[in-house]
Amino acid sequence: QSKGKKPLFVQLVLDNIWSLYEAVMKRDKEKIEKIVTSLGLRIGARESRHADPKVQLNAICSQWLPISDAVLSMVCNKLPSPLDITAERVEKLMCVGARTFDSLPPETQELKSAFMKCSSEGTAPVIVFVSKMFAVDAKSLPQNKPR
């Protein structure tokens, strides 16, 4: 960088994305056609003629850099295996609010072992975990409130 050279990530990734973005926003049809053919993509006539350039950009990027593949590979690589979950963690996930695991019905307590096995057998129970996350301002968190 001290000699005016760009970092490798910028050269190989960001410059290519920015050149595509600039070509689509400036409606440079020759450059867009060159990029699409070099990447081996097929863009429909409807997307290429659309009045909004973001539609064309979305069509190109969804084929060139599909986000679903990136998210799935990130989840597989970064998240811990469900088989490595501890018994205490399972109990916390199964209990809501101030309830303790021992206060749950016996049928629900039996699901703990199935939860920890992560079995895909036909006789294994289906367990669905629904989570809702709320965006909260950092100032509203208990550790950030003035005392």
Beta strands, then each sheet from edge to edge (+ up, - down):
end
